Amino acid sequence: MRRLSCMLVSAAFSLVASLGVAQQIQIHPLPDQAPAIPVPLGAHELTAADAEAWLDGLFPYGLKKNNLAGAVVVVVKDGQILLAKGYGYADVAAKKPVDPAITLFRPGSISKTFTWTAVMQLVEQHKLDLDQDVNKYLDFTIPPRDGKPITLRDLMTHTPGLEETAKNLFAADPASLMSNEAWLKEWIPARIYPPGEVAAYSNYGAALAGYIVQRVSGQPFDSYIEQHILQPLGMRHATFRQPLPAPFKADMALSYAQASASPRPFELIPAAPAGGMSVSGEDMGRFMIAQLQDGRYADAQILRPETAKQMHDFTRYSVPGLLPIALGFYHMDRNGQDIIGHGGDTELFHSELMLFMRQNVGVFVSIDGAGDGGLRRQLLDGFADRYFPAPPGVAQPTLASARGDGALLVGRYLSSRVSVSSFLAMSNLLSQSTISMNQDGTLVTPAFKNLAGQPRHWREVAPMMWRDVDGGSHLSAVMQNGKLRWLSIDEGAPVVVFMPVPGWQSAAWNLPLLVAALLVFLLTALLWPVAAVVRWRCGKPFALQGTAKRWYRGSRVAAIAHLLFFGGWAYVVVQMNAHIANMSNRYDGTLRVIQLIGVLAILGTVAVLANARCAWHEPGGWWRKLNSTALVLACCATLWFAFSLHLLNLHLNY
């Protein structure tokens, strides 16, 4: 026992001694590792083979079904291009396949993400301030609204408060292609909202930011992008230059409305920073990797990590509870995944860029055709569901307040992306959307459709928050002083909201009134020669003589002029819907002719009034009195439309 005790004491002293030594040892812990992101139950592993098999089941069939010429899809993961694949043809007649490495597509408004990246480069160099009045950087002046200037942060979050524009958005040929600077200075859109408040997507705002990059950097915009973004990232098949430089022309995917139709000319976009880029799929993959890796691609660093985080992590909510916008990129979250990205559309190309930030995964798609056949939405939803499915959850019950809250939303709405100072106000009458409510309290939105093209149905799952009964999207509203201010849905909320239509602007009575007025003019114009023929066949002389006869004939000419006036504007609307590229300066002559006819029609209202006076003060039948009165009312209605819709503006800015 004594020997055992000695051994224990000795061991104790040894332990104390060893602890003393250990206290002086410097321990260097291993570097912190990024937290592991669990793969959701039921998810497919994102591999090149699995992604290719899934995409091969989606795109060849989708292109054929929708008569689309071609497409490119690129998936990046963990700093590498996982998969880049072309589908269909870059040249249908020559059967030239799409090559994801070199075939150029037009990503449309995804070009803006390069413009915003350039802005952030200059911000980190302290050459730009996101919260400074943009007039500080311009050589022309953007007028204030309510004493408040526009800032770069407003431009990057699509809240400058500018009305929508359409004129010269595309150029018909290289000879008519104006520079971004000239396009911006041609006219300044009206400021219709206070800055920083209303989300209203603005091409003019992005083009303005590109011009600021040009002025502050001292380089042409396309040269700046080449030197500071494209070249560092090794993007050799990408350019903002228009028309395409000779080395790029052979690689450009031809522009098809349909695969079975002849290709159209290369689309020319004056506001290049807003949508003028041409790029291959693999080059866009490099850009995605740089954004996912806080500005780094291989040895290139186009943004400092803190600048990239500032860009990606900023959030602005147009409607609390719905998806926000970051600085330039907007949120496209699905299944609990943090996804930022951007969509892009020209007339003939339709693209989407999606960055799964926590997964270090990016997806880019561009489709060659007049539409995308729903493929972009199928790709975004299907990719998220396949590789990052939503975790199991408990279904949210419909609130008891659904009928009462839903009643507040029933009505007509206009997108915040509108024009109010030009004839584009016609679209405000023709594009109003509606929300109605079923007996069970669910809301119905014909303007917001599901993948099958059917109106979505929504049930209230939280106060003033509705969920799509067939999907995960949400609809919510902003209330102010007990009244509805605006609403939106997840897919649109980052860049647009929908506002209740004022009573005076409602299509519910404006459109029937317009149709009734035009019907009166049409019947008047048609019955005039018919009555003359009947009198001739029956051998009866015309009952009216002298002044009354002249006013009668003048009223009929006025009716025809009104028909020609509104027929001309109907032609303009059809042209705009069919081919926005037609809406350019060369169209001004046509608009002036239509307006001249309108002035003559309005002057003809004098004859209409005089004719009605004669009808009621001179002997005559009830039909003449009724007809002349209806004609007066129709002229009053068209006067309302001519001025409320700005159809006779002195300027031709739109």
VEXTOR-608805 format. One record per residue (C-alpha): x, y, z; residue number from 1. Coordinates in nm, 3 decimals, always signed. Layout:
<sepas>
c1_c2_c3_nr
X_Y_Z_NUM
...
</sepas>
This chain:
<sepas>
c1_c2_c3_nr
+0.000_+0.000_+0.000_1
+0.284_+0.237_+0.086_2
+0.444_+0.163_-0.248_3
+0.107_+0.224_-0.421_4
+0.067_+0.555_-0.236_5
+0.409_+0.668_-0.351_6
+0.322_+0.577_-0.705_7
-0.002_+0.780_-0.687_8
+0.176_+1.085_-0.546_9
+0.442_+1.059_-0.814_10
+0.176_+1.034_-1.082_11
-0.003_+1.337_-0.940_12
+0.315_+1.548_-0.947_13
+0.380_+1.431_-1.302_14
+0.029_+1.534_-1.406_15
+0.065_+1.881_-1.249_16
+0.401_+1.925_-1.417_17
+0.265_+1.821_-1.751_18
-0.024_+2.065_-1.713_19
+0.223_+2.342_-1.639_20
+0.411_+2.264_-1.956_21
+0.087_+2.236_-2.152_22
-0.011_+2.585_-2.044_23
+0.288_+2.723_-2.231_24
+0.217_+2.534_-2.555_25
+0.058_+2.756_-2.824_26
-0.227_+2.580_-2.994_27
-0.301_+2.680_-3.355_28
-0.656_+2.576_-3.443_29
-0.739_+2.472_-3.795_30
-0.893_+2.744_-4.016_31
-1.270_+2.773_-3.993_32
-1.437_+2.564_-4.254_33
-1.750_+2.678_-4.437_34
-2.051_+2.522_-4.270_35
-2.173_+2.214_-4.446_36
-2.498_+2.269_-4.629_37
-2.720_+1.965_-4.585_38
-2.869_+1.811_-4.894_39
-3.248_+1.807_-4.856_40
-3.420_+1.472_-4.830_41
-3.513_+1.343_-5.173_42
-3.275_+1.574_-5.361_43
-3.078_+1.453_-5.659_44
-2.705_+1.503_-5.639_45
-2.607_+1.787_-5.870_46
-2.360_+1.621_-6.107_47
-2.285_+1.691_-6.470_48
-2.435_+1.358_-6.572_49
-2.758_+1.406_-6.379_50
-2.802_+1.768_-6.491_51
-2.741_+1.674_-6.853_52
-2.990_+1.388_-6.841_53
-3.255_+1.613_-6.685_54
-3.195_+1.901_-6.930_55
-3.196_+1.661_-7.225_56
-3.545_+1.560_-7.121_57
-3.663_+1.921_-7.108_58
-3.505_+2.124_-7.387_59
-3.514_+1.919_-7.710_60
-3.884_+1.852_-7.659_61
-3.952_+2.211_-7.548_62
-3.778_+2.360_-7.851_63
-3.961_+2.133_-8.093_64
-4.301_+2.182_-7.929_65
-4.270_+2.561_-7.934_66
-4.098_+2.589_-8.275_67
-3.787_+2.749_-8.122_68
-3.455_+2.760_-8.302_69
-3.203_+2.703_-8.023_70
-3.095_+2.749_-7.665_71
-2.791_+2.734_-7.440_72
-2.780_+2.621_-7.076_73
-2.482_+2.657_-6.841_74
-2.456_+2.525_-6.485_75
-2.167_+2.624_-6.258_76
-2.081_+2.475_-5.922_77
-1.802_+2.535_-5.669_78
-1.603_+2.763_-5.896_79
-1.619_+2.541_-6.206_80
-1.842_+2.509_-6.510_81
-2.024_+2.187_-6.432_82
-2.217_+2.166_-6.758_83
-2.247_+2.382_-7.069_84
-2.470_+2.256_-7.345_85
-2.631_+2.390_-7.660_86
-2.965_+2.276_-7.799_87
-3.103_+2.327_-8.147_88
-2.936_+2.541_-8.409_89
-2.755_+2.873_-8.428_90
-2.834_+2.868_-8.802_91
-3.136_+2.653_-8.888_92
-3.089_+2.650_-9.266_93
-2.723_+2.548_-9.238_94
-2.801_+2.313_-8.947_95
-2.522_+2.476_-8.748_96
-2.557_+2.354_-8.388_97
-2.539_+2.582_-8.087_98
-2.190_+2.568_-7.936_99
-2.198_+2.682_-7.571_100
-1.832_+2.789_-7.590_101
-1.860_+3.031_-7.881_102
-2.222_+3.078_-7.999_103
-2.338_+3.426_-7.900_104
-2.684_+3.491_-7.757_105
-2.848_+3.820_-7.660_106
-2.911_+3.810_-7.282_107
-3.118_+4.129_-7.289_108
-3.154_+4.291_-6.949_109
-2.904_+4.053_-6.790_110
-2.664_+4.306_-6.946_111
-2.764_+4.530_-6.656_112
-2.577_+4.308_-6.410_113
-2.253_+4.402_-6.588_114
-2.349_+4.769_-6.566_115
-2.423_+4.735_-6.195_116
-2.093_+4.550_-6.142_117
-1.912_+4.839_-6.314_118
-2.090_+5.085_-6.084_119
-1.976_+4.890_-5.778_120
-1.617_+4.883_-5.906_121
-1.622_+5.263_-5.913_122
-1.793_+5.275_-5.574_123
-1.511_+5.078_-5.413_124
-1.265_+5.319_-5.575_125
-1.458_+5.607_-5.412_126
-1.532_+5.756_-5.752_127
-1.906_+5.702_-5.710_128
-2.137_+5.735_-5.411_129
-2.453_+5.525_-5.416_130
-2.646_+5.789_-5.223_131
-2.530_+6.100_-5.408_132
-2.752_+6.297_-5.649_133
-2.681_+6.148_-5.993_134
-2.670_+6.499_-6.138_135
-2.326_+6.528_-5.978_136
-2.197_+6.283_-6.238_137
-2.393_+6.404_-6.543_138
-2.355_+6.677_-6.803_139
-2.732_+6.726_-6.822_140
-2.989_+6.760_-6.545_141
-3.253_+6.519_-6.419_142
-3.520_+6.746_-6.267_143
-3.602_+6.687_-5.898_144
-3.938_+6.564_-5.774_145
-4.067_+6.711_-5.449_146
-3.715_+6.842_-5.396_147
-3.570_+6.490_-5.394_148
-3.294_+6.382_-5.634_149
-3.237_+6.039_-5.786_150
-2.942_+5.839_-5.654_151
-2.748_+5.543_-5.791_152
-2.905_+5.329_-5.520_153
-3.243_+5.427_-5.662_154
-3.129_+5.327_-6.010_155
-2.991_+4.991_-5.891_156
-3.314_+4.906_-5.708_157
-3.542_+5.032_-5.987_158
-3.693_+5.302_-5.770_159
-3.600_+5.626_-5.952_160
-3.970_+5.697_-6.009_161
-3.941_+5.739_-6.387_162
-4.223_+5.660_-6.627_163
-4.189_+5.384_-6.887_164
-4.041_+5.459_-7.230_165
-4.062_+5.279_-7.565_166
-3.939_+5.516_-7.837_167
-3.612_+5.412_-8.001_168
-3.574_+5.121_-7.759_169
-3.456_+4.930_-8.067_170
-3.301_+5.060_-8.388_171
-3.417_+4.937_-8.727_172
-3.072_+4.946_-8.887_173
-2.713_+5.055_-8.811_174
-2.771_+5.393_-8.978_175
-3.044_+5.478_-8.725_176
-2.861_+5.338_-8.421_177
-2.798_+5.626_-8.182_178
-2.551_+5.618_-7.896_179
-2.658_+5.558_-7.538_180
-2.572_+5.921_-7.462_181
-2.788_+6.050_-7.747_182
-3.076_+5.821_-7.644_183
-3.063_+5.948_-7.286_184
-3.051_+6.313_-7.388_185
-3.324_+6.291_-7.652_186
-3.577_+6.336_-7.375_187
-3.603_+6.268_-7.001_188
-3.900_+6.057_-6.888_189
-4.139_+6.219_-6.645_190
-4.077_+6.152_-6.276_191
-4.408_+6.006_-6.167_192
-4.315_+5.867_-5.822_193
-4.100_+5.997_-5.536_194
-3.751_+5.840_-5.564_195
-3.676_+5.537_-5.351_196
-4.040_+5.448_-5.287_197
-4.209_+5.268_-5.576_198
-4.055_+4.970_-5.756_199
-4.097_+5.038_-6.129_200
-3.848_+4.865_-6.360_201
-3.658_+5.124_-6.562_202
-3.443_+5.073_-6.871_203
-3.374_+5.445_-6.874_204
-3.235_+5.421_-6.520_205
-2.992_+5.143_-6.614_206
-2.883_+5.327_-6.928_207
-2.826_+5.636_-6.715_208
-2.602_+5.435_-6.481_209
-2.402_+5.314_-6.780_210
-2.351_+5.671_-6.895_211
-2.232_+5.764_-6.545_212
-1.976_+5.480_-6.562_213
-1.857_+5.623_-6.893_214
-1.825_+5.980_-6.765_215
-1.660_+5.898_-6.433_216
-1.417_+5.640_-6.577_217
-1.327_+5.852_-6.878_218
-1.374_+5.552_-7.110_219
-1.649_+5.460_-7.353_220
-1.887_+5.224_-7.176_221
-1.815_+4.920_-7.394_222
-1.440_+4.976_-7.358_223
-1.469_+5.002_-6.982_224
-1.662_+4.674_-6.960_225
-1.406_+4.501_-7.181_226
-1.107_+4.619_-6.981_227
-1.245_+4.580_-6.630_228
-1.480_+4.282_-6.651_229
-1.462_+4.081_-6.974_230
-1.084_+4.060_-7.014_231
-1.005_+3.981_-6.648_232
-1.262_+3.700_-6.656_233
-1.136_+3.562_-6.987_234
-1.470_+3.633_-7.157_235
-1.342_+3.634_-7.513_236
-1.684_+3.568_-7.665_237
-1.869_+3.863_-7.517_238
-1.917_+4.224_-7.619_239
-2.141_+4.529_-7.578_240
-2.042_+4.668_-7.917_241
-2.314_+4.718_-8.176_242
-2.331_+4.634_-8.461_243
-2.128_+4.325_-8.388_244
-1.756_+4.358_-8.468_245
-1.642_+4.134_-8.752_246
-1.471_+3.869_-8.531_247
-1.803_+3.799_-8.355_248
-2.042_+3.790_-8.649_249
-1.978_+3.431_-8.755_250
-2.053_+3.307_-8.403_251
-2.380_+3.497_-8.349_252
-2.693_+3.284_-8.324_253
-2.929_+3.409_-8.592_254
-3.242_+3.583_-8.464_255
-3.553_+3.372_-8.519_256
-3.912_+3.443_-8.423_257
-3.978_+3.077_-8.503_258
-3.745_+2.801_-8.612_259
-3.956_+2.750_-8.925_260
-3.932_+3.119_-9.025_261
-3.649_+3.312_-9.186_262
-3.404_+3.479_-8.950_263
-3.441_+3.848_-8.872_264
-3.167_+4.112_-8.857_265
-2.942_+4.146_-8.554_266
-3.127_+4.346_-8.290_267
-2.976_+4.688_-8.224_268
-3.033_+4.846_-7.882_269
-2.936_+5.214_-7.834_270
-2.954_+5.187_-7.454_271
-2.669_+4.932_-7.456_272
-2.600_+4.932_-7.078_273
-2.962_+4.826_-7.026_274
-2.965_+4.535_-7.270_275
-2.713_+4.547_-7.554_276
-2.478_+4.261_-7.468_277
-2.394_+3.956_-7.681_278
-2.232_+3.663_-7.500_279
-2.167_+3.290_-7.519_280
-2.296_+3.050_-7.256_281
-1.954_+2.952_-7.119_282
-1.847_+3.315_-7.089_283
-2.160_+3.386_-6.888_284
-2.055_+3.091_-6.671_285
-1.732_+3.274_-6.585_286
-1.928_+3.581_-6.482_287
-2.156_+3.370_-6.262_288
-1.857_+3.210_-6.090_289
-1.708_+3.552_-6.017_290
-2.034_+3.670_-5.861_291
-2.069_+3.351_-5.654_292
-1.709_+3.381_-5.530_293
-1.733_+3.740_-5.409_294
-1.584_+3.890_-5.722_295
-1.312_+3.629_-5.785_296
-1.259_+3.405_-6.086_297
-0.931_+3.210_-6.100_298
-0.664_+3.476_-6.045_299
-0.891_+3.769_-6.133_300
-1.071_+3.980_-5.873_301
-1.325_+4.211_-6.038_302
-1.479_+4.317_-5.705_303
-1.342_+4.315_-5.354_304
-1.519_+4.059_-5.135_305
-1.673_+4.329_-4.918_306
-1.802_+4.512_-5.226_307
-1.957_+4.195_-5.368_308
-2.124_+4.125_-5.034_309
-2.252_+4.482_-5.022_310
-2.400_+4.430_-5.366_311
-2.556_+4.090_-5.299_312
-2.664_+4.126_-4.937_313
-2.846_+4.458_-4.963_314
-3.224_+4.414_-4.963_315
-3.505_+4.649_-5.044_316
-3.865_+4.532_-5.012_317
-4.139_+4.687_-5.222_318
-4.390_+4.475_-5.030_319
-4.286_+4.339_-4.688_320
-4.293_+3.959_-4.686_321
-4.238_+3.922_-5.060_322
-3.908_+3.885_-5.240_323
-3.673_+4.187_-5.230_324
-3.417_+4.331_-5.467_325
-3.044_+4.351_-5.395_326
-2.820_+4.610_-5.563_327
-2.894_+4.526_-5.924_328
-2.972_+4.157_-5.878_329
-3.322_+4.064_-5.768_330
-3.428_+3.774_-5.552_331
-3.579_+3.466_-5.716_332
-3.587_+3.249_-5.403_333
-3.735_+2.899_-5.419_334
-3.767_+2.619_-5.164_335
-3.595_+2.822_-4.894_336
-3.292_+2.880_-5.118_337
-3.133_+3.225_-5.138_338
-3.135_+3.287_-5.515_339
-3.044_+3.616_-5.678_340
-3.037_+3.675_-6.049_341
-3.185_+3.860_-6.341_342
-3.406_+3.797_-6.641_343
-3.357_+3.937_-6.988_344
-3.573_+3.974_-7.298_345
-3.515_+4.122_-7.637_346
-3.777_+4.066_-7.905_347
-3.612_+3.744_-8.016_348
-3.405_+3.618_-7.721_349
-3.522_+3.526_-7.372_350
-3.275_+3.460_-7.093_351
-3.244_+3.395_-6.720_352
-2.951_+3.401_-6.479_353
-2.987_+3.239_-6.134_354
-2.731_+3.228_-5.854_355
-2.794_+2.988_-5.565_356
-2.577_+3.181_-5.321_357
-2.553_+2.934_-5.031_358
-2.499_+2.640_-5.264_359
-2.232_+2.810_-5.481_360
-2.435_+2.711_-5.786_361
-2.538_+2.919_-6.087_362
-2.759_+2.856_-6.389_363
-2.784_+3.054_-6.713_364
-3.022_+2.992_-7.001_365
-3.088_+3.182_-7.322_366
-3.351_+3.086_-7.579_367
-3.368_+3.200_-7.942_368
-3.728_+3.275_-8.041_369
-4.017_+3.520_-8.016_370
-4.113_+3.349_-7.689_371
-3.959_+3.099_-7.452_372
-4.245_+2.848_-7.447_373
-4.242_+2.856_-7.067_374
-3.899_+2.689_-7.063_375
-3.736_+2.948_-6.837_376
-3.991_+2.905_-6.564_377
-3.981_+2.527_-6.600_378
-3.603_+2.541_-6.567_379
-3.601_+2.761_-6.257_380
-3.874_+2.571_-6.075_381
-3.760_+2.228_-6.193_382
-3.392_+2.285_-6.112_383
-3.472_+2.405_-5.761_384
-3.717_+2.119_-5.700_385
-3.477_+1.854_-5.831_386
-3.157_+1.956_-5.658_387
-3.271_+2.171_-5.366_388
-3.627_+2.063_-5.285_389
-3.821_+2.233_-5.011_390
-3.799_+2.066_-4.670_391
-4.117_+1.900_-4.546_392
-4.350_+2.151_-4.388_393
-4.688_+2.179_-4.232_394
-4.955_+2.319_-4.461_395
-5.071_+2.662_-4.350_396
-5.445_+2.680_-4.293_397
-5.658_+2.942_-4.467_398
-5.735_+3.229_-4.231_399
-6.087_+3.301_-4.118_400
-6.034_+3.660_-4.230_401
-5.984_+3.553_-4.594_402
-6.315_+3.690_-4.724_403
-6.291_+4.022_-4.544_404
-5.927_+4.083_-4.633_405
-5.975_+3.955_-4.986_406
-6.259_+4.199_-5.045_407
-6.011_+4.483_-4.995_408
-5.811_+4.359_-5.295_409
-6.096_+4.297_-5.539_410
-6.073_+4.547_-5.823_411
-5.865_+4.673_-6.115_412
-5.489_+4.733_-6.114_413
-5.218_+4.898_-6.318_414
-4.851_+4.807_-6.315_415
-4.624_+5.073_-6.168_416
-4.426_+5.043_-6.492_417
-4.644_+5.285_-6.688_418
-4.632_+5.599_-6.896_419
-4.860_+5.888_-6.805_420
-4.739_+6.180_-7.018_421
-4.770_+6.038_-7.371_422
-5.002_+5.835_-7.591_423
-4.861_+5.523_-7.422_424
-5.130_+5.605_-7.165_425
-5.355_+5.408_-7.405_426
-5.191_+5.096_-7.268_427
-5.305_+5.198_-6.920_428
-5.659_+5.155_-7.046_429
-5.596_+4.832_-7.233_430
-5.366_+4.652_-6.987_431
-5.556_+4.678_-6.660_432
-5.556_+4.354_-6.462_433
-5.828_+4.240_-6.227_434
-5.856_+4.054_-5.899_435
-6.180_+3.878_-5.811_436
-6.284_+3.650_-5.525_437
-6.449_+3.309_-5.526_438
-6.722_+3.201_-5.289_439
-6.465_+3.019_-5.075_440
-6.264_+3.339_-5.023_441
-5.978_+3.255_-5.261_442
-5.856_+3.532_-5.488_443
-5.837_+3.486_-5.866_444
-5.578_+3.673_-6.076_445
-5.619_+3.629_-6.454_446
-5.307_+3.841_-6.516_447
-5.087_+3.618_-6.299_448
-5.098_+3.279_-6.467_449
-4.961_+2.936_-6.379_450
-4.746_+2.722_-6.610_451
-5.058_+2.592_-6.783_452
-5.156_+2.948_-6.871_453
-5.451_+2.947_-6.632_454
-5.537_+3.219_-6.377_455
-5.380_+3.160_-6.039_456
-5.586_+3.110_-5.726_457
-5.466_+3.237_-5.387_458
-5.569_+3.166_-5.029_459
-5.486_+3.382_-4.728_460
-5.230_+3.212_-4.500_461
-5.124_+3.515_-4.292_462
-5.272_+3.860_-4.240_463
-5.278_+4.026_-4.587_464
-5.059_+3.745_-4.726_465
-5.191_+3.496_-4.981_466
-5.027_+3.178_-5.115_467
-5.072_+3.027_-5.460_468
-5.283_+2.715_-5.410_469
-5.077_+2.532_-5.675_470
-4.730_+2.656_-5.584_471
-4.510_+2.840_-5.339_472
-4.553_+3.196_-5.465_473
-4.705_+3.462_-5.243_474
-4.923_+3.767_-5.303_475
-4.930_+4.049_-5.052_476
-5.041_+4.410_-5.022_477
-4.925_+4.733_-4.864_478
-5.192_+4.917_-4.667_479
-5.171_+5.285_-4.577_480
-5.420_+5.457_-4.348_481
-5.658_+5.167_-4.390_482
-5.648_+5.185_-4.770_483
-5.477_+4.962_-5.023_484
-5.166_+5.134_-5.161_485
-5.034_+4.858_-5.387_486
-4.976_+4.483_-5.410_487
-4.747_+4.241_-5.586_488
-4.642_+3.877_-5.610_489
-4.305_+3.718_-5.536_490
-4.198_+3.700_-5.900_491
-4.263_+4.068_-5.963_492
-4.216_+4.237_-5.627_493
-3.845_+4.318_-5.665_494
-3.908_+4.540_-5.968_495
-4.279_+4.618_-6.002_496
-4.594_+4.666_-5.795_497
-4.958_+4.688_-5.899_498
-5.161_+4.990_-5.800_499
-5.541_+5.026_-5.771_500
-5.684_+5.200_-6.076_501
-5.848_+5.536_-5.997_502
-6.217_+5.548_-6.082_503
-6.173_+5.800_-6.364_504
-5.920_+5.569_-6.529_505
-6.110_+5.243_-6.494_506
-6.155_+5.041_-6.810_507
-6.482_+4.913_-6.666_508
-6.658_+5.224_-6.800_509
-6.397_+5.382_-7.028_510
-6.379_+5.094_-7.274_511
-6.760_+5.053_-7.313_512
-6.786_+5.429_-7.359_513
-6.518_+5.425_-7.628_514
-6.678_+5.130_-7.807_515
-7.019_+5.297_-7.794_516
-6.881_+5.623_-7.933_517
-6.702_+5.446_-8.218_518
-7.017_+5.246_-8.294_519
-7.214_+5.571_-8.325_520
-6.952_+5.709_-8.564_521
-6.951_+5.388_-8.766_522
-7.331_+5.372_-8.799_523
-7.342_+5.739_-8.889_524
-7.076_+5.697_-9.158_525
-7.240_+5.383_-9.301_526
-7.598_+5.511_-9.299_527
-7.508_+5.837_-9.473_528
-7.458_+5.682_-9.819_529
-7.726_+5.420_-9.753_530
-7.983_+5.693_-9.689_531
-7.875_+5.875_-10.004_532
-7.919_+5.559_-10.212_533
-8.262_+5.491_-10.061_534
-8.376_+5.845_-10.139_535
-8.248_+5.813_-10.494_536
-8.420_+5.478_-10.547_537
-8.745_+5.612_-10.405_538
-8.723_+5.942_-10.593_539
-8.747_+6.148_-10.275_540
-8.554_+6.476_-10.248_541
-8.328_+6.545_-9.952_542
-8.542_+6.712_-9.685_543
-8.272_+6.946_-9.554_544
-8.171_+7.258_-9.738_545
-7.935_+7.550_-9.696_546
-7.745_+7.580_-9.367_547
-7.907_+7.273_-9.213_548
-7.788_+7.062_-9.509_549
-7.432_+7.190_-9.477_550
-7.419_+7.119_-9.102_551
-7.565_+6.773_-9.162_552
-7.295_+6.688_-9.415_553
-7.025_+6.841_-9.194_554
-7.137_+6.620_-8.903_555
-7.100_+6.310_-9.123_556
-6.752_+6.413_-9.231_557
-6.665_+6.467_-8.862_558
-6.784_+6.114_-8.780_559
-6.558_+5.972_-9.052_560
-6.266_+6.180_-8.923_561
-6.317_+6.043_-8.571_562
-6.316_+5.689_-8.709_563
-5.993_+5.754_-8.897_564
-5.838_+5.914_-8.588_565
-5.904_+5.621_-8.358_566
-5.838_+5.372_-8.635_567
-5.494_+5.528_-8.672_568
-5.421_+5.489_-8.303_569
-5.546_+5.130_-8.316_570
-5.289_+5.072_-8.591_571
-5.017_+5.221_-8.369_572
-5.115_+4.990_-8.080_573
-5.103_+4.686_-8.309_574
-4.761_+4.788_-8.440_575
-4.626_+4.836_-8.088_576
-4.751_+4.497_-7.976_577
-4.623_+4.323_-8.287_578
-4.286_+4.490_-8.333_579
-4.156_+4.745_-8.085_580
-3.861_+4.815_-8.316_581
-4.100_+5.009_-8.539_582
-4.144_+5.269_-8.267_583
-3.868_+5.509_-8.360_584
-3.817_+5.862_-8.488_585
-3.904_+5.750_-8.838_586
-4.257_+5.682_-8.711_587
-4.308_+6.048_-8.613_588
-4.455_+6.144_-8.951_589
-4.728_+5.881_-8.919_590
-4.812_+5.999_-8.569_591
-4.838_+6.359_-8.687_592
-5.078_+6.259_-8.968_593
-5.296_+6.075_-8.716_594
-5.290_+6.377_-8.488_595
-5.383_+6.610_-8.777_596
-5.685_+6.393_-8.851_597
-5.770_+6.415_-8.482_598
-5.756_+6.795_-8.486_599
-5.989_+6.799_-8.790_600
-6.224_+6.559_-8.611_601
-6.237_+6.780_-8.304_602
-6.297_+7.090_-8.515_603
-6.573_+6.894_-8.681_604
-6.747_+6.881_-8.344_605
-6.868_+7.234_-8.424_606
-7.061_+7.093_-8.721_607
-7.196_+6.812_-8.502_608
-7.327_+7.061_-8.245_609
-7.478_+7.285_-8.512_610
-7.644_+6.985_-8.675_611
-7.798_+6.884_-8.342_612
-7.925_+7.238_-8.288_613
-8.093_+7.234_-8.626_614
-8.244_+6.890_-8.558_615
-8.407_+7.008_-8.235_616
-8.516_+7.355_-8.351_617
-8.647_+7.273_-8.698_618
-8.922_+7.035_-8.804_619
-8.804_+6.678_-8.833_620
-8.860_+6.321_-8.717_621
-8.748_+6.150_-8.397_622
-8.469_+5.957_-8.576_623
-8.290_+6.278_-8.677_624
-8.311_+6.413_-8.323_625
-8.188_+6.085_-8.173_626
-7.906_+6.045_-8.424_627
-7.780_+6.401_-8.388_628
-7.787_+6.378_-8.007_629
-7.598_+6.047_-8.006_630
-7.339_+6.203_-8.236_631
-7.288_+6.494_-7.994_632
-7.241_+6.256_-7.702_633
-6.996_+6.044_-7.903_634
-6.791_+6.355_-7.986_635
-6.782_+6.454_-7.618_636
-6.658_+6.104_-7.532_637
-6.379_+6.118_-7.791_638
-6.273_+6.461_-7.666_639
-6.230_+6.299_-7.325_640
-6.017_+6.020_-7.465_641
-5.811_+6.247_-7.690_642
-5.697_+6.459_-7.397_643
-5.695_+6.209_-7.108_644
-5.486_+5.967_-7.315_645
-5.256_+6.241_-7.450_646
-5.338_+6.158_-7.811_647
-5.281_+6.518_-7.924_648
-4.957_+6.596_-7.739_649
-4.741_+6.860_-7.903_650
-4.432_+6.649_-7.830_651
-4.369_+6.301_-7.967_652
-4.177_+6.163_-7.670_653
-4.299_+5.828_-7.550_654
</sepas>
